[in-house]
Amino acid sequence: MVNNELTLSTRVSDLEKDVAEIKGHLAQTNQAIAQGNRLTIWQFISFTLVMAGTLFGTLAWISGSLREELRMNREMLEKRIEQSEKNMDNRFIQMEKRFDDLRQVVLSQQKQPPKP
């Protein structure tokens, strides 16, 4: 019976060592997982900040480009309007000259005596 107790006590001692070793590995694994989780959280925060910066930067660039394009279109439109006004003024001047010429012809015909 002493032999069985000695074997049992040795076996219990071995099991206690195995349990202690497993607990140590478990603690190391838990620590590694916690570090990985912290790293993942920081990576997610960094990713979110980069995406937000990219979004706002892109929106700023696009809105600036659109403003510039609108300004250029407005300038071109103003130039076209000015040119159209000049063309219309020139046409009115030509029409007035033609009207004056026609009036002169009509007046000259009225002043001439009628032909028999």
Secondary structure as GFF3:
##gff-version 3
##sequence-region A 1 116
A	DSSP	alpha_helix	2	111	.	.	.	ID=ss1
###
